[in-house]
Amino acid sequence: MSAAALKRRNELRAVAAETKAILPQVLDQLKPLDTIASSSHHLRTLQPLRPENCPIIKLPATDPEAGRKRTRIRVYDQDTFDAALDLQPGTTITSLTTHPNPSLEPTSASEPPPNTEPNTSPSPASIAKPVAVLNLASERRPGGGWLNGALAQEEALCFRSSLSLTLHSHYYPIPVLGAIYSPTILLIRNSIVISIAAIRRPVVGRDGRYAKEGDRKLIKGNIRVVLRIAASHGHRKLVLGALGCGAFRNPPEEVASCFLEVFREEEFSGGWWEDVVFAVLDNAREDRGGKDGEGNFGVFYRALDGVVV
């Protein structure tokens, strides 16, 4: 490790330690909000979405296909939380405590997740809920390596928020097709986080596709988990990401394709979401990046940006 890299890692360790130390004091002042609550979910216990519960959100009047019961995906070279703030800047601690949604109370971290279907009836309160953010999680350790100075997407979320306090150790290792729902995350503005782990270093063929069809099915299963959790808890604005396309080395073209295929399944069609944004920081060198580049941002942009789902 170079001297510069070691210096940065030590600086990030210090930031993590400071964040961990001050969070309990800050959060204690925000009661009655439960900022450490979370719940564990699995695909086998998540009920499929029901068409009769769909809020039937339509494309806005400014869209070329205005009136269709769909949303148009956008892909940005942007930090995950920054994208969430841009989508809904008006969500604050005050707005959450003034307009609670009693039908969608989070499950306590000390309780087992329910096997019953959450209330998915559309209502003004559910539409106003915070943006749902996807955490590209480590399945082994809460927060990945954030306390040790690592800096991937999950670590960046922990540096900026109270996410780490909701990733309770008894949830780990996160099972295949499992996820953690964290309904109240404090940052500059409020957001909720869904944490799910991708396949760790799957076998990829020379054509850039999964060598095992089972791995592709698992990624699509993970995507279904995320979408069911978000929709069943009333979240209509999503910030997703390049699931598993960093250190876990999943093929970005395949992952982007899997997202699109799942969004087009009948269960998730018909107007469940007002906004769907993919926040994908460009990991290519400057001369090889951008919308037409070879990085993850370019791959996801070409596959998903502007697509109606």
Secondary structure as UniProt FT lines:
FT   HELIX           3..28
FT   TURN            29..32
FT   TURN            35..36
FT   STRAND          39..42
FT   TURN            43..45
FT   HELIX           51..53
FT   TURN            61..62
FT   TURN            64..67
FT   STRAND          74..76
FT   HELIX           80..87
FT   TURN            89..90
FT   HELIX           93..98
FT   HELIX           102..104
FT   TURN            109..110
FT   HELIX           124..127
FT   STRAND          132..136
FT   TURN            142..145
FT   HELIX           146..148
FT   HELIX           153..160
FT   HELIX           163..166
FT   HELIX           169..171
FT   TURN            176..177
FT   STRAND          178..185
FT   STRAND          191..196
FT   TURN            206..207
FT   HELIX           213..232
FT   TURN            233..234
FT   STRAND          237..240
FT   TURN            243..244
FT   TURN            247..248
FT   HELIX           252..263
FT   HELIX           266..268
FT   STRAND          275..279
FT   HELIX           286..288
FT   TURN            291..292
FT   HELIX           296..304
FT   TURN            305..306
//
